Amino acid sequence: MGLLLGSGNTKPQYPYDMWYGVQGDFTSTDYKLTRVGNLDLHRTLPIQAKLRRFVENTDGSVKYYLHQNDSRKKDGGAAAKLDTTDGNVMLEVPEMYFRLEISGTKWIYAISEYPLPGFIKLERKTIAPWFSTIDLTNSVAVSGCFLTWDGNEIARDANGYVIYTANAAQFRGGAGSSDASKDGTYNSQLGMGRTSISKAGVRPYCKNGTHHGAYRAYNTIAWLQRIEYASLHCQDTYTETLTADGFHQGGLGAGCSVNGDQWNTWGGYKPFVPGGVTAVLGNNTGKVSYTIKGWTGGDKVVQVTSYRGFEVPFEYLWMLADDVLIYHSPDSAEARSTAYVCEDPTKFTSHSDSATTVPDGYVAITNLPRSSEYIKTFGISTKGYSFPDAIGGSSNKGGCDYFYHPGTTASGWYGALLSATATTGAGAGFGCLYTNDRSSYANAHIGFRLCRN
């Protein structure tokens, strides 16, 4: 595709140096990437700095931004309302410009604030900063935080159970109304994300321009994190210390890892971390300790991660992606597995499992590997979409995340699940992809995030 951006010994001049990104090699299993472009931008990270939480109006416009260092406050310092009274709490993924460059076996994923030659515009998107729920009174999907606080600690009663806002029962997560009996107990679903619901089940609750097609925003956030840390290993050791050159290093560490049998005993794999635990971090990256009551063997403390305002980015619950469909054809036929992406929320569909046609609006992005294994490399489209391209990596080699395939006899249309559960371990991450179940699949450990655009 010609010369790589920024190649040569002379630093490109403005505006051509106003970009930054990472370079990798399709033949390498080294998860570390090379920073390319303007290295000063790798220090200031202007696009990553625009990831920020806000409260939206009904039409999705910004009612007010939340404070950089404390989401319980408005940007100006006054108290914010996060319980949906003022509107949904969302995370802004800013408009940016992107370019993919490939030369031989090397690739560059480049981003810029400016419309440089050869760069395409990635539109602004918004996504819930934590898992979303449903307003049981008004039958609408919402994004809110229903925690109360004692200083900078989550408020708890004499039993150590979390004290929620007065309206929390209206937005109960888990299985919704059927979990009402758990209110006020150690495994209460108040304040939690809604689960046990399929893609088609969520869709009618998404109103006023919202949807739960989370892949496109999630993929962009994933690449912003990879560029910031120059790494495909998002679970690499978390450190706040910069390198001697002023760059971020390591990764985000593990997610909310728990023992599966104990999780099942506690609450049948239902959510155990209320949305908004990391409100005290604002838009900053970090971890907050959260204590789960009633766990096997006593209280269980988990570390809740937030990447620039994006809470529990992986290793907690599987996440529905209504903008992705997977087509598997058995070895006896075409023997292919293909990922399709739809950019028009009005065309999101679960599609018939056995349909022989591609649903309107869905475009093939790449063929996927044909068995389950750790990802070696990602295929990247000209719009920046990435999916597993080859397997053969490990937890610390190549893509570092796990790809799940239902087997070579699978036939027809399947759904896609992202990020992985709290029991996935090292295989969880931004690149983890589960393609084993149909779009109709629902489970206690599968949730959704409200999105726009």
Secondary structure by P-SEA (a helix, b strand, c coil): ccccccccccccccccccccbbbbbccccccbbbbcccaaaaaacccccccbbbbbcccccccccccccccccccccccccccccccbbbbbbccbbbbbbbccccccccccccccccbbbbccccccccbbbbcccccbbbbbbcccccccccccccccccccccccccccccccccccccccccccccccccccccccccccccccccccccaaaaaaaaaaaaaacccccccccccccccccccccccccccccccaaaaaaacccccccccccccccccccbbbbbbbccccccbbbbbbbbccccccccccbbbbbccbbbbbbccccccbbbbbbbcccccccccccccccccccccccbbbbcccccccbbbbccccccccccccccccccccbbbbbccccccccccccccccccccccccccbbbccccccccccccccccccc
